[in-house]
Amino acid sequence: MNITSAASLAETRPAGSAGPAGKAGPRKYLIGGNWKCNGTIEENVGRIKTFNEAGAIPENVEVALCVPYVHLFMVLSALRTDIAVGAQDCGVNAGGGAYTGEIGAHMLAEMGCTWVIVGHSERREGFGMAGETEDLCAKKCKVALDNGLKVMFAIGEKKEERESGVTMKVCAKQLEPLAKLLSKEEWANVAIAYEPVWAIGTGLTATPEMAQETHASIRKWVADNVSKEVAEAVRIQYGGSMKGANAEGLLAQPDIDGGLIGGASLKADFFNVINGIPK
């Protein structure tokens, strides 16, 4: 394989297939997969084969898989073309330089990535390292956008914060630095991924009504603090243990525009989520 550019890498990918659109909504659905720190080469060969053979994707659904850095080359060269590929984080550095161990957004873009996740709760909290602050997450998002990537910007509250009734206060605190950095035009390439921390990987899921209430509050916050036009256009994904079994009820809500899927994105069930949109 002679790979000299992102374009030559993409030439090796099989075509996907578009199916009939589901029920028309105000925004195109966005189903993102987050493989987190999972997958061996052997396992991913099987996953890619499963997804490539999984059938058509509804025309009104955009799909992206965000995979570990070490598997980007493999996925970018073998996954069907109607599933975009992204990373799970990027550096705050705008370009190359003395940033040992970091992966810059410019590198991801050059490789052919379309999306990047920024601000996932696991990175905000930290795991054996300092967590990322609200300001750092906002700066990373801006750098990613400046380098031509789209961003799934993750926010969400912990269990004790939900129980204390401060869910929206927490979400607003995470969004405020971003609202100060971005122009209204830049929001066109940002999706907000609402992920209640207490529901990530726990098997617990907010009821569709609970999730809708928070999504509507987030949209109102964007209307009040950015603009009504941005609020109407921005896609808000739900990311608390969404899977095939509960996707239909969640995606039927008027302010839930898709999902950021963890465990289910490693399985064939990912396509049950994709096909869980209103018909």
C-alpha positions in Angstrom: 0.0 0.0 0.0 1.5 3.3 -1.1 0.1 6.0 1.2 1.3 9.5 0.5 -1.7 11.6 1.6 -5.1 11.4 3.3 -6.6 11.2 -0.2 -4.6 8.1 -1.1 -5.5 6.6 2.2 -9.2 7.1 1.6 -9.0 5.5 -1.8 -8.8 2.1 -0.1 -12.1 2.5 1.7 -15.2 0.7 0.5 -18.3 2.7 -0.4 -21.2 2.8 2.0 -24.9 2.9 1.1 -27.7 5.3 2.0 -31.1 4.1 2.9 -34.4 5.9 3.1 -34.5 8.9 5.5 -36.4 8.6 8.7 -39.0 11.1 9.9 -37.8 14.6 9.2 -36.6 16.5 12.2 -35.3 20.1 12.7 -31.6 18.9 12.5 -29.8 16.0 10.9 -29.1 13.2 13.4 -25.5 12.7 14.5 -24.6 9.3 15.9 -21.0 9.2 17.2 -19.1 6.2 18.4 -16.4 6.4 21.1 -14.2 3.3 21.3 -12.3 4.8 24.2 -9.2 2.7 25.1 -10.5 -0.5 23.5 -9.6 -2.7 20.5 -6.8 -4.8 19.3 -5.9 -5.0 15.6 -7.5 -8.4 15.4 -10.7 -7.3 17.1 -10.9 -4.2 14.9 -10.6 -6.2 11.7 -13.8 -8.0 12.8 -15.5 -4.7 13.9 -14.8 -3.0 10.6 -16.1 -6.0 8.7 -19.3 -6.0 10.8 -19.9 -2.3 10.1 -19.0 -2.5 6.5 -21.6 -5.2 6.0 -24.3 -3.7 8.3 -26.5 -2.3 5.6 -27.7 1.1 4.7 -27.5 4.2 6.8 -30.6 6.5 6.7 -30.0 9.6 4.7 -30.8 11.9 7.6 -28.2 10.4 9.9 -24.5 11.4 10.0 -22.3 8.7 11.6 -18.8 9.0 13.0 -16.5 6.7 14.8 -13.9 8.1 17.2 -11.1 5.6 17.8 -7.8 5.4 19.6 -4.9 7.2 17.8 -3.0 4.0 17.1 -6.0 2.6 15.2 -6.8 5.7 13.1 -4.7 4.5 10.1 -6.4 1.2 10.0 -9.9 2.6 10.3 -9.2 5.4 7.8 -8.0 2.9 5.3 -10.7 0.2 5.7 -14.0 1.6 7.1 -16.9 2.3 4.7 -16.8 5.9 3.4 -20.2 6.9 4.8 -18.9 6.6 8.4 -16.6 9.5 9.2 -13.6 8.9 11.4 -12.4 10.9 14.3 -10.2 11.0 17.4 -11.1 11.1 21.1 -9.0 14.1 22.0 -6.4 16.5 20.6 -3.7 18.8 21.9 -4.1 22.4 22.7 -1.1 23.2 20.5 -2.0 25.0 17.3 0.8 23.3 15.3 3.9 21.2 15.7 6.7 21.8 18.2 8.1 20.6 21.5 4.9 18.9 22.8 6.2 15.4 23.7 3.5 12.8 23.5 0.9 15.1 22.2 -1.2 14.7 19.0 -2.1 17.9 17.3 -5.4 18.7 15.7 -3.4 19.6 12.5 -2.0 16.1 12.4 -5.5 14.6 12.7 -6.9 16.8 10.0 -4.0 16.0 7.6 -4.5 12.3 8.2 -8.1 12.5 7.1 -10.0 12.7 10.4 -13.3 14.6 10.3 -14.3 14.8 14.0 -12.7 14.9 17.4 -14.2 14.6 20.9 -13.2 17.3 23.3 -14.0 17.6 27.0 -15.2 14.0 27.6 -15.9 13.6 31.4 -13.2 11.0 31.7 -10.6 13.6 30.6 -12.2 16.4 32.6 -12.1 14.2 35.7 -8.7 12.6 35.0 -7.5 9.0 35.4 -4.2 8.9 37.2 -3.5 12.4 36.0 -4.8 15.9 36.4 -8.2 16.5 34.9 -8.8 19.1 32.1 -10.3 22.4 33.1 -13.2 24.2 31.4 -10.9 26.7 29.9 -8.5 24.0 28.5 -11.4 22.2 26.9 -12.6 25.4 25.3 -9.2 26.2 24.0 -8.8 22.6 22.5 -12.1 23.0 20.8 -11.1 26.3 19.2 -7.7 24.8 18.0 -9.5 21.8 16.5 -11.9 24.1 14.6 -9.1 26.3 13.4 -7.5 23.2 12.0 -10.6 22.2 10.1 -12.0 19.5 12.4 -15.5 19.2 13.7 -16.0 18.8 17.4 -18.2 16.8 19.7 -17.9 19.0 22.8 -18.9 16.9 25.8 -20.5 18.2 29.0 -22.4 16.7 31.8 -22.9 16.4 35.6 -22.0 13.9 38.2 -24.6 11.9 40.2 -24.3 14.1 43.3 -24.8 17.2 41.2 -27.9 15.7 39.6 -29.3 14.9 43.0 -28.5 18.4 44.3 -30.4 20.0 41.4 -27.5 21.8 39.8 -27.3 19.9 36.5 -27.7 23.0 34.4 -25.4 25.1 36.5 -22.7 22.5 35.9 -23.4 22.3 32.1 -23.4 26.1 31.9 -20.0 26.4 33.6 -18.6 23.9 31.1 -20.1 25.8 28.1 -19.3 29.4 29.2 -15.6 29.5 28.2 -16.5 28.0 24.8 -19.2 30.6 24.2 -16.6 33.4 24.8 -14.1 31.9 22.3 -16.2 30.9 19.4 -17.9 33.1 16.7 -21.5 32.3 15.8 -20.2 30.9 12.5 -17.8 28.4 14.2 -20.7 26.8 16.1 -21.8 25.2 12.7 -19.0 22.7 13.2 -19.7 21.9 16.9 -22.1 19.4 18.4 -22.8 19.4 22.1 -22.6 15.9 23.6 -24.6 15.9 26.9 -23.3 13.0 28.9 -24.5 12.6 32.5 -21.4 11.2 34.2 -23.5 9.0 36.4 -24.8 7.2 33.3 -21.6 6.6 31.4 -20.7 2.9 31.3 -22.8 2.2 34.4 -25.8 0.8 32.6 -27.9 3.6 34.1 -29.7 5.8 31.7 -31.7 9.0 32.1 -35.3 8.4 31.1 -36.1 10.0 27.7 -38.1 12.7 29.6 -35.1 13.5 31.9 -32.8 13.7 29.0 -35.1 15.9 27.0 -35.5 18.3 29.9 -31.8 18.8 30.1 -31.3 19.0 26.3 -34.0 21.7 26.2 -32.3 23.6 29.0 -29.0 23.4 27.1 -30.6 24.7 23.9 -32.2 27.6 25.9 -28.8 28.4 27.4 -27.2 28.5 23.9 -30.1 30.8 22.7 -29.6 33.2 25.7 -25.8 33.2 25.6 -24.8 32.7 21.9 -27.8 33.3 19.6 -31.2 31.9 18.8 -30.0 30.9 15.4 -27.1 28.9 16.8 -29.4 27.3 19.3 -31.9 26.2 16.6 -29.1 24.7 14.5 -26.7 23.1 17.0 -27.0 19.3 17.5 -27.2 18.1 21.0 -26.3 14.4 21.4 -27.1 12.2 24.4 -24.3 10.1 25.7 -25.4 8.2 28.8 -25.3 4.5 28.0 -27.4 4.8 24.8 -27.7 1.5 23.0 -30.1 -0.3 20.6 -32.6 -1.2 23.4 -33.2 2.4 24.4 -32.2 4.5 21.4 -35.7 4.7 19.9 -37.2 6.4 23.0 -34.3 8.8 23.4 -34.1 9.8 19.8 -37.8 10.5 19.6 -37.4 13.5 21.9 -37.4 16.9 20.1 -34.1 18.2 21.4 -32.1 15.0 21.2 -30.3 15.1 17.9 -28.3 11.9 18.2 -25.9 10.1 20.5 -22.3 9.7 21.6 -22.1 6.0 22.0 -19.6 4.1 24.1 -19.8 0.4 24.6 -22.4 -0.2 21.9 -20.2 1.3 19.3 -17.8 -1.6 19.6 -20.6 -4.0 18.6 -23.1 -4.6 15.8 -25.6 -2.9 18.2 -24.2 0.4 17.0 -26.4 0.0 13.9 -29.4 -0.6 16.0 -28.8 2.9 17.5 -28.3 4.4 14.0 -31.6 2.8 12.9 -33.3 3.9 16.1 -34.2 7.3 14.7 -38.0 8.2 14.3 -39.4 6.6 11.2 
